[in-house]
Amino acid sequence: MSKPVNTTASTPARRIAGRWRPLVKATAIAVIGMMGWTSAHAESLIDLYQAAKQYDAAYLAAKSQVETVQYQLDQAYALVRPSLGLKATLSRSRFDSSADLNAQERAALQQTTGSPNGNSTSTNRNIALAAKQPLFNRPDSLKIEQAEQSVNSAQADLALAENDLAARLTQAYFDVLGAQDVLTTTQANKTALAEQLASAKRNFEVGNATITDTREAQARYDLATAQEIAATNDLRVKRIALDQLVGRADVKPTPLATPVKLDTLTPGDMEDWVNRAASAPSVRKAEVRLAIARLETDKAKAGHLPVLNAVANLTNGKTDSNLMSARVNSGTNGTIGLELEVPLYAGGAIQNRVKETLSMQETAQHDVDNAKRTVALGTRQAFSAVQSGLAQVQAYEAAEASAKLALEATQLGYRVGVRINKDVLDAQTQVTAMQKDLYKARYDVIVGSIKLKQAAGTLTPEDLADLNKLLTQP
């Protein structure tokens, strides 16, 4: 029985080598593209994080708020400190007598006052120094405690803003790297499909293939062109977002070092992460609000309490008069003592204020419970996402290796005539799809690990330093 004629085997050796050219060229383009990417003054995650802290408006606003609240605390401390004031007055008075006076009365006035009609003028000059030292004022003391809690709240807001900035930067940073990888893979796929299209055209010209192979290869090539355009635009958009975040132009992130090794989560138990989330900044902020609400209730109840101050006054006065009997009158008067204020009745305002603050306190307690539940839920979801992502990365790595072996086998079968051009196109497309899915899964795990720590409230700049170790080192 005669064997089937293998028309492909009769072609020259250079044609056989040409069929290997797509894979070789695709690999070369990917390597060259990555080399160019790393050599263009790439910036690390830590460098861009420091730049973002100097530019991001949300973070800077939270930082300024901490300074503002600190000033408010200093103002509250002034409530229990002594105060000193100076007051000066200058006044002039005149007395005119319009009563009808007889000669005897006028003579008497002339003799005693120097004025026959009883008119007189005087000038008063006074300067007073007043001091006060609060001795007991419970509402003011509670205001200080509330101001101290407000500082804690502002610091929690700053921690939230810092964590949010780190998460947003990580997302933007690896979005750019992911878009760059997708573009590189898409360009390599387009190059491989272009070579396959050229091969299909050559085979059709020599009669070794039908026009169908050429048209299928052309359709795949056109689709790859469209995908390249979309990937290029996506990369441009992601770069703009990163530039906007750090306040720089044309930022080029450092790519991941190869081979990529992703660490497992530590600790590896979900409940351990949930327990850590009990001290998350959002929970701390809700607890601070509850503490402030309780102090507000105490302050309302303190409306019944007396206020005691130590006071001192020193007054120097001088009076000039046109009266003959009192031309100049001057002297200094000093007093020191205690001042007590006791509220007796305020029309029921204090009782109603207490009821209002108790309602506010209950609301704040519910907010604390909600914050704890929300953080716990977010932590569990983020933990599950990272664990699932790590499993997906392993699966995609195996799938990519299998897809590459399948491509090589399909190309070999095509050369010996047991596979057709469409099989090679399908295998090439499958490799590209697996690589895109693998890149996405890797970056999702990296960003997800940061979001997990953000959700649990344990994110620190050191975590970004650990991520920085995954990047290509200079």
Buried (B, 14 or more C-beta within 10 A) or exposed (E): EEEEEEEBEEBEEEBEEBBBBBBEBBEEBBEEBBEEBBEEEBBBBBBBBEBBBEBBEEBBEBBEBBEEBBEEBEEBEEBBEEEEEEEEEEEEEEEEEEEEBEEEEBEBBBEEBEBBBBBBBBEBBBBBBBBBEBEEBBBBBBBBBBBBBBBBBBBBBBBBBBBBBBBBBBBBBBBBBBBBBBBBBBBBBBBBBBBBBBBBBBBBEEEBBBEEBBEBBBEBBEBBBEBBEEBBEBBEEBBBEBBBBBBBEEBBBBBBEEEBEBEEBEEEEBEBBBBBBEEBBBBBBBBBBBBBBBBBBBBBBBBBBEBBBBEBBBBBBEBBBBBEEEEEEEEEEEEEEEEEEEEEEEEEEBBEBBEEBBEBBEEBBEBBEEBBEBBBEBBBEBBEBBBBBBEBBEEBBEBBEEBBEBBBEBBEBBBEBEBBBBBBBBBBBBBBBBBBBBBBBBBBBBBBBBBBBBBBBBBEEEBBEEBBEBBBEE
